[in-house]
Amino acid sequence: MKIVVTEAMPTQSGDASNTEANIPQVVLITGAKSQLAQALLRIAANIGELALNSNANTSTNTNIPLELYALSRSQLDITDAANIAAVFDQYRPSWVINCAAYNAVDAAEHDAIEANRVNALGPELLAQQCLLSGARLLHVSSDYVFGGHTVCGIAHAAERAVCDARESGVEQHQNPDLAPNSNPNHLPRPFVELDVPEPLSAYGTSKLLGEQMLVAVLGDGATIVRTSWLYGQDGHNFVNTMLNLMRTQPSLQVIVDQIGCPTWSDALAKVIWQLVVQQCSGVFHYSAQGQCSWYEFACEIQRQALALNLLSLPVVIQPTTSANYANQALNRGISLAKRPSYSVLNSDKLRSTLVTNNTQSIPDNVEWQDWRQQLNCMLRRLS
């Protein structure tokens, strides 16, 4: 019972509703070149055995092998209804995992139409085709659907952090536990699935619209996973950007008053495969455990990278506020989108759901580790 990772033409798998144990069920992944799609492929190839549980909510266990196809935009354009229909007719999927997205947060402020086309219309068209064919749809969303509340404690702590660093002459903190951070008493609780979204940016708005479109079409059958601060060994992300800058720049300024939780793409991929195998539906939050600022994240990246010989020398890392960073960007002619000051996600519902429905275990529990541990796992891949 193996996932077949391939981009070849599929064999005829029959109707998507066919649940005969000897007939593979097809899983389509959109956005094949994205860092999450690459992580899904990597995890699927490493697991060795994985199959769909056709009776996830009963004591009877009928396992159905999965056959996986990852499609790039040229193969499946989620904003083209005719293309989607043709692909569904060709592959006859039982599940679709939507990794295709418009992720340029700042550019979306000036390109909201395109952001909405990809992040809202695309999921709606996929959902409509899934409804017609009987396929299930898992859609990946963002912590940036939240952020409507101003957290004064974070802003005040950020100002104190900058002032303290300047007065003490300490501009770099190798240990994140010693890095300036906001007083936990000032921080709100992590967001749960029932919290009301209040996006601050065009990007966040487009991701929320995508969620709403899915639910409007599929109702309780929709599966939505919100995640935060995603990074991995593939593609453009904060960790890879920081490593490149630390190799080429003598000093860096990193924002200290935005609090979230970094999440390793491979850990998210493991969670997604468990949701598919267990055939779960609903809205779920997933991130690593703990929380930090971008500044703390950068300091920890440098600390671990030095220990793993990914960097030869440390650089100075200075904390700065969102306002200062935005003003500096504006002086260079760059307008930045507003980000939430606090967007930590509570993953308790997801963890409880997977434990309750668990019928097949995926090796190790990296998905429930602290963000520092996940970061270490990813960096070791690079060393």
Steps between C-alpha positions, in 0.01 A plus 500: 500500500727773374450852374625507143685827448491570129430763241425245231161452337264318736349164433123491496404484865128487456239712671623708797236342720641148440640372829609149405812425701702394196427815297730796580334828589652802327625806690572815298732770633474843339791744490758221460796740513406661833700422814202324659429285194866400493479411869188291439682309226807451720301375800289270282812345349661453844203351680509175302147387583190715516143430406159656523282374783156460347345448845684765698219544750430131564683207651512336157818588314504475120822641361510627142832575328558857388641612168647849500532754217650846549405747227664832421310809389562413134331165561220625727402867515260524792354826363388328176174305544535319167855392581392374841215298348734343243758407766233347725368298207852375426612416855169438682635604841361397837688781674643834391759683713512865395851640538459753218491854639592865449743554789656840421364682805631847411430475126139404571435853629539623141376184332193405702311384190762236421532401867123447519498313170754245623417489873120529481371417151741208462385318817137568406543341156682201651222460757231510232672227300555293814130530580410377150745208506472393863864578576619642832693830518764609751590868474796673668435843649692750712532655846474835318121465496538624859657818629225753555588560863772744603719353772648795686716279718689370199560846359618633837727201550647552154585862577658391830699230321645747252582753771656237727717370219624848416567598861681179586691484174380141455372476144500125454339227708618150423270340759132556421412459866711811568364695205268791577143390480165627609371426845288182476240672717436746218457235231157375394425131489577311178219507245256209491287397204187674631667841531368759256752578223589866445767521228712814478632456147377427149681167521328406826165606356552283192584197714189554712286530186642170381393333824153650475462384138593145598250487784229655282541219247595199713355590840616269777679283244774760448840446661697818573839515670629839612873515561758765586849621406567203274859416404687204357804394304323581171430839351481854635435530875628680809758238600662480158493880469665547841771245424580676173512842666712372788756377247516833316410783740688627809177583687125452478192676636211266583152583627442436870132599544333234283442180695414169336625145470740368232380174344709249307340399168587132553317498834195660339519240223486220758190655655333537160562136410346393830191712430468342156555144623247547779263687267449790737297810419466839666718803572827429678798702621852366477837642597797387702484539877600823672527853363759763419565824316667518160802639687517199733453273200794661320722471810415131536566436131846650541572315825412162354659567161831587668485181706435295186777679301249641255646843585864576567464831688218671694352829389343776708121463525318814614136510613274755334130580510249443221452877471872569464541218249204623293632857502843385381334301221286799404813715471621248242169526314360172635158487664450212744171333585381503859574182691334381820694582814392163643389200295589192705272206422363247750536148355314314778192419290711345224713297739193371682331409172800306369548314830131408514485374140849353481518168316842531337797662665750709310855457638619745769308791647689790346169670425438562872850622585607850604585736213870489594502121466328514163750761384785274607356209302479717188849650537653156548367415155719781366815415697 
